[in-house]
Each structure stands twice: as structure tokens, then as C-alpha cells.
């Protein structure tokens, strides 16, 4: 995945809404999601469609590679640039 080279790595405990999370299987990055909050992320499953999962689930925890922000991470967009509420409280 080309976008992973541009990621600014963030400690997993410091992930914010909109940051990207990457997963590896067999040494290759094969899945990406968007961090929501409270260890949850949204991603697309080939068998179940778009879904929300927890990073702490055994399957995802064992495959977690890294997460962080990029120049296009949603949480890094200032309120001056966007008036859309992405993740309301």
C-alpha cells in the first residue's frame, strides 16, 4: 500500500478519530481501516461489507501493524476547512 509510506506513526493509545490503521498478514499489509474511537475502527470486509470492529479483538490485535495520521486523515482537518461533523458525540 503506497499510503502507508506517508503515515506519521502514532502510538496506538494516541490514535484519534480519522487516523488510518493498517493490518498485516503473512508479512504483507492487506487491510486498512479508519479509527473511530475507544479502540473501534470502520473497515470493509469482502464477505460482510462495511463494518465496525474493535482493535482489541484477537483477530485484529494479532494483525495490527501500525496506525497514524497522514496529510489526508479526517481528524486532522481543521474546522475552518470543513463544517461536517464526522463522528458526533
C-alpha positions in Angstrom: 0.0 0.0 0.0 1.5 3.3 -1.1 -0.3 5.4 1.5 1.5 3.7 4.4 4.8 5.2 3.5 3.3 8.7 4.1 1.9 7.9 7.5 3.1 9.7 10.6 3.2 6.8 13.1 1.2 7.4 16.3 1.3 5.2 19.4 -1.8 3.0 19.4 -3.0 4.6 22.6 -2.8 8.1 20.9 -4.9 7.3 17.8 -7.6 9.9 17.1 -10.8 9.7 15.0 -10.0 9.6 11.3 -6.5 8.1 11.7 -5.7 5.2 9.5 -5.0 1.7 10.9 -3.1 -0.9 8.9 -3.0 -4.7 9.3 -0.5 -7.3 8.1 -1.0 -10.9 7.4 1.9 -13.2 6.1 4.2 -10.2 6.2 2.1 -8.0 3.8 -0.2 -5.1 4.6 -3.5 -6.5 3.4 -6.1 -4.4 5.2 -6.8 -0.8 6.2 -9.4 0.9 8.3 -10.3 4.3 9.8 -10.1 4.7 13.5 -13.3 5.9 15.2 -12.8 6.0 19.0 -12.5 3.7 22.0 -10.5 1.1 20.1 -13.1 0.9 17.3 -12.5 1.2 13.6 -14.5 1.1 10.4 -13.4 -1.1 7.5 -14.8 -3.0 4.6 -15.0 -6.8 4.8 -15.1 -8.7 1.5 -17.7 -11.1 3.0 -19.7 -8.8 5.3 -19.4 -5.3 3.7 -18.7 -2.2 5.8 -18.5 -2.9 9.5 -17.2 -1.6 12.8 -14.7 -3.8 14.7 -12.6 -3.4 17.9 -8.8 -3.3 17.7 -8.7 -5.4 20.8 -10.5 -8.4 19.1 -8.0 -11.3 19.0 -8.1 -11.4 15.1 -7.3 -7.7 14.6 -5.0 -7.3 17.6 -2.7 -10.1 16.3 -2.6 -8.5 12.8 -2.3 -4.8 13.8 0.7 -3.3 12.0 0.6 0.5 12.7 -1.7 3.4 12.8 -1.4 7.1 12.4 -2.1 10.3 10.6 -1.4 11.3 7.0 -1.9 14.6 5.3 -5.5 13.4 4.5 -6.5 11.9 7.8 -10.0 13.1 8.6 -9.3 14.0 12.2 -6.5 16.4 11.1 -8.9 18.6 9.0 -9.4 21.9 10.8 -12.9 23.2 11.5 -12.1 26.1 9.1 -11.8 23.6 6.2 -14.9 21.6 7.0 -18.2 22.1 8.7 -19.2 18.4 8.6 -19.4 16.6 11.9 -17.9 13.2 11.1 -18.3 11.4 14.5 -20.8 13.2 16.7 -20.6 12.5 20.5 
